[in-house]
């Protein structure tokens, strides 16, 4: 079967004194999600899964609509900071040389409600269950950068920090071929052809 793990589109910046930020997509993010759905329209996707967080649900919506399927929400593919009271796109932190960006570079900005091992385990188990449920099919899983890092680190057998393996761009597609024997092969990483020449942001290291 083929697994498409997709990062959500660009959300708005949201900082609260209390409560859960859970931001919605920005206007650019909504346009990114539409382009993602158009790009994948020629492929048959049998199921679309998404994190319960708003940015993942809104990214998955055009894809599910184009593929004529319902979104299946899976709690265990929510991001590690799901209950944070703030969400600032990392590109904004970098552009402003925010102290939080510097802390991230030093590996010091780690607000976890679960250990990295627990986070990694729940993400991998959730995705492996989806694979088991769709033998011979193609599925899309719309989630978050941390989740993508966790699963690809698992496939590659690496032992690095699950947050910092690499940076997935907005609406980037990461394709994995999953065999019934248990073998997992990475086909593409950070596939973003749908954003090329669109004028839409792609992420920290690439320009539109």
Protein Blocks (a to p, Z undefined) as FASTA:
>chain_A
ZZdddddddddddddfbdcfkpaddfklmmmmmmmmmmmmmpccfbdcddfbfklmmmmm
mmmmmnopacdddfklccfklmpcbdcdfklmmmnopaklmmmmnopaccdfbdfklmmm
mmmmmmmmmmmmmghiacdddddfklmmmmmmmmnopabdfklmpacdehiacdddddfk
opacdfbghiaklmgonlpafbjkbcZZ
